[in-house]
């Protein structure tokens, strides 16, 4: 029997927060365990309830990114997803650097939000498609030092290269394990190694680096969405 996905929602707009709670609670395997309106609530609820996922607004009292940083350091098992109106690329990167594994714009539909939450729970990372495309476009126009990039990717083993390609396609750990016929636990080990070798903090950044490599190596136009 699959356990419920335990979610905490933090947003300083009660009507919006209630709407998100109703949407998520309509899914039988998602349980909204608490709600809050500021960074203090976010940190307290994350530390006391240890939810599977916490949804944070960026622009809330105390700051969403500040809360994300504390939660990342004190509750690393809690997956952080930013749910915000900000379409600024620097807010996306700052959120990812603060430990978020998802960045969703508030215009998202209810069913899509449910699917994203489920995907993050199962190991996916997510950035709203339009933002991901713009970030990739910027990376394409700002090439890294070729020698440094080659050195980083040269450190990856053949298996780690496979894992990275799968991450860049948006596959979850479970999906990668099924495809490569290895356990999900083994996949997690490889993913950790890949992130460390690429010197990035999360799967989204790793996927962006992989897609950048594709851009510069072959000119193929691909889009990372999660």
Phi, psi and omega per residue, in radians:
X1 nan 2.276 -3.108
X2 -1.352 2.304 3.130
X3 -1.339 2.723 3.127
X4 -1.199 2.616 3.023
X5 -1.503 2.005 -3.072
X6 -1.580 2.121 -3.016
X7 -2.140 2.426 2.974
X8 -1.977 2.379 -3.133
X9 -2.011 2.191 3.115
X10 -2.120 2.023 3.110
X11 -2.801 2.442 -3.067
X12 -1.529 0.151 3.055
X13 -1.920 1.793 -3.035
X14 -0.967 -0.722 -3.096
X15 -1.150 -0.735 3.115
X16 -1.143 -0.783 -3.131
X17 -1.037 -0.764 3.128
X18 -1.104 -0.672 3.128
X19 -1.125 -0.748 3.105
X20 -1.106 -0.736 -3.137
X21 -1.074 -0.768 3.137
X22 -1.124 -0.726 -3.142
X23 -1.072 -0.870 -3.097
X24 -1.181 -0.689 -3.104
X25 -1.197 -0.284 3.107
X26 -1.238 -0.302 3.085
X27 -1.535 2.243 -2.997
X28 -1.117 -0.453 -3.087
X29 -1.764 0.213 3.082
X30 -2.025 2.259 3.141
X31 -2.137 2.059 3.056
X32 -1.439 1.894 -3.013
X33 -1.581 -0.332 3.129
X34 -2.942 2.804 3.067
X35 -2.342 2.698 3.101
X36 -2.678 3.072 -3.028
X37 -2.255 -0.004 -3.122
X38 -2.639 3.094 -3.069
X39 -1.135 -0.592 3.110
X40 -1.094 -0.771 3.092
X41 -1.056 -0.768 -3.097
X42 -1.035 -0.858 -3.103
X43 -1.152 -0.785 -3.124
X44 -1.083 -0.809 -3.104
X45 -1.207 -0.643 3.100
X46 -1.111 -0.761 -3.071
X47 -1.291 -0.571 -3.082
X48 -1.564 -0.582 -3.080
X49 -1.757 -0.388 -3.089
X50 0.827 1.034 -3.137
X51 -1.198 2.894 3.054
X52 -1.235 -0.702 -3.089
X53 -2.423 2.452 3.010
X54 -2.151 2.214 3.102
X55 -1.652 2.172 -3.097
X56 -2.131 2.409 2.946
X57 -1.489 2.561 3.092
X58 -1.287 -0.859 -3.065
X59 -1.610 1.445 3.067
X60 -2.451 2.824 -3.140
X61 -0.934 2.222 -3.119
X62 1.619 -0.353 3.077
X63 1.545 2.203 3.134
X64 -1.211 -0.691 -3.117
X65 -1.211 -0.609 3.085
X66 -1.105 -0.751 3.104
X67 -1.118 -0.708 -3.137
X68 -1.039 -0.739 -3.131
X69 -1.078 -0.767 -3.141
X70 -1.147 -0.775 -3.119
X71 -1.113 -0.708 3.111
X72 -1.028 -0.727 -3.078
X73 -1.369 -0.541 -3.060
X74 -1.783 -0.410 -3.105
X75 -2.374 1.146 -3.035
X76 -1.066 -0.321 3.139
X77 -1.403 -0.244 3.128
X78 -1.430 2.167 -3.133
X79 -1.530 2.239 -3.050
X80 -1.778 2.277 3.070
X81 -2.220 2.188 3.082
X82 -1.488 2.280 3.093
X83 -2.147 1.812 -2.868
X84 -2.565 2.932 3.049
X85 -1.642 -0.197 -3.047
X86 -1.251 2.186 3.084
X87 -1.848 0.292 -3.124
X88 -1.353 2.241 -3.113
X89 -1.061 -0.592 -3.128
X90 -1.219 -0.514 3.059
X91 -1.186 -0.640 3.088
X92 -1.067 -0.892 -3.080
X93 -1.166 -0.679 3.103
X94 -1.117 -0.666 3.115
X95 -1.142 -0.765 3.121
X96 -1.111 -0.719 3.119
X97 -1.167 -0.455 3.107
X98 -1.405 -0.110 3.072
X99 1.998 -0.023 3.128
X100 -1.193 2.508 3.074
X101 -1.964 0.142 3.072
X102 -2.652 2.592 3.123
X103 -2.471 1.861 -3.043
X104 -2.041 2.370 3.066
X105 -1.471 2.542 -3.014
X106 -1.170 -0.187 3.085
X107 -1.389 0.037 -3.091
X108 -1.102 2.545 3.100
X109 -1.321 2.796 -3.082
X110 -1.062 -0.840 -3.112
X111 -1.146 -0.665 3.113
X112 -1.137 -0.682 3.102
X113 -1.064 -0.762 3.109
X114 -1.031 -0.777 -3.124
X115 -1.145 -0.678 3.137
X116 -1.152 -0.791 3.119
X117 -1.022 -0.763 3.102
X118 -1.095 -0.707 3.135
X119 -1.134 -0.761 3.122
X120 -1.094 -0.715 3.115
X121 -1.016 -0.647 -3.100
X122 -1.563 0.152 3.009
X123 1.934 -0.040 3.101
X124 -1.334 2.767 2.890
X125 -1.983 2.785 -3.047
X126 -2.586 2.353 2.928
X127 -2.289 2.313 3.141
X128 -0.830 2.306 -2.982
X129 -0.867 -0.783 -3.128
X130 -1.077 -0.715 3.119
X131 -1.172 -0.742 3.136
X132 -1.061 -0.739 3.141
X133 -1.099 -0.731 3.134
X134 -1.157 -0.686 3.121
X135 -1.132 -0.707 3.100
X136 -1.132 -0.663 3.114
X137 -1.101 -0.733 3.104
X138 -1.123 -0.725 3.114
X139 -1.085 -0.679 -3.137
X140 -1.072 -0.642 -3.094
X141 -1.508 -0.075 3.128
X142 -2.222 1.330 -3.067
X143 -1.096 2.486 3.047
X144 -1.345 2.870 3.004
X145 -1.015 2.108 -3.037
X146 -1.007 -0.755 -3.111
X147 -1.098 -0.767 -3.139
X148 -1.101 -0.754 -3.133
X149 -1.105 -0.766 3.129
X150 -1.079 -0.713 3.134
X151 -1.082 -0.739 -3.130
X152 -1.103 -0.876 -3.098
X153 -1.241 -0.461 3.126
X154 -1.162 -0.377 -3.138
X155 -1.326 -0.273 -3.113
X156 -1.349 2.416 3.028
X157 -1.347 2.978 3.136
X158 -1.046 -0.724 3.129
X159 -1.148 -0.723 3.122
X160 -1.129 -0.589 3.052
X161 -1.095 -0.726 3.095
X162 -1.068 -0.781 -3.138
X163 -1.073 -0.774 -3.121
X164 -1.091 -0.733 3.113
X165 -1.076 -0.703 3.127
X166 -1.165 -0.702 3.089
X167 -1.053 -0.751 -3.094
X168 -1.165 -0.360 3.083
X169 -1.559 -0.040 3.077
X170 1.535 0.253 -3.133
X171 -1.319 2.527 3.063
X172 -1.379 2.930 3.097
X173 -1.022 -0.715 3.141
X174 -1.085 -0.755 -3.136
X175 -1.174 -0.687 3.116
X176 -1.113 -0.771 3.134
X177 -1.045 -0.744 3.135
X178 -1.124 -0.737 -3.119
X179 -1.156 -0.727 -3.081
X180 -1.637 -0.019 3.129
X181 1.042 0.802 3.034
X182 -2.304 2.870 -3.081
X183 -1.293 2.735 3.101
X184 -1.073 -0.620 3.107
X185 -1.100 -0.697 3.102
X186 -1.150 -0.685 3.096
X187 -1.050 -0.793 3.127
X188 -1.008 -0.691 3.111
X189 -1.080 -0.810 3.134
X190 -1.118 -0.722 3.141
X191 -1.058 -0.760 3.102
X192 -1.015 -0.769 3.127
X193 -1.102 -0.747 -3.131
X194 -1.085 -0.808 -3.136
X195 -1.070 -0.715 -3.139
X196 -1.150 -0.763 -3.103
X197 -1.199 -0.611 3.117
X198 -1.450 -0.125 3.127
X199 1.048 0.783 3.071
X200 -2.158 2.852 -3.020
X201 -1.727 -0.258 -3.068
X202 -2.722 3.013 -3.059
X203 -1.145 -0.598 -3.134
X204 -1.087 -0.808 3.127
X205 -1.108 -0.683 3.104
X206 -1.103 -0.742 3.127
X207 -1.110 -0.708 3.117
X208 -1.106 -0.719 3.110
X209 -1.109 -0.725 3.131
X210 -1.125 -0.744 3.132
X211 -1.173 -0.618 3.080
X212 -1.083 -0.703 3.114
X213 -1.091 -0.692 3.102
X214 -1.134 -0.780 3.109
X215 -0.932 -0.902 -2.996
X216 -1.370 -0.468 -3.090
X217 -1.486 -0.604 -3.034
X218 -2.310 -0.202 -3.108
X219 1.354 0.115 3.139
X220 -1.207 2.352 -3.132
X221 -1.695 1.852 3.123
X222 -2.193 2.793 -3.078
X223 -2.225 2.244 3.077
X224 -1.630 2.195 3.105
X225 -2.038 -0.322 3.117
X226 -2.866 nan nan
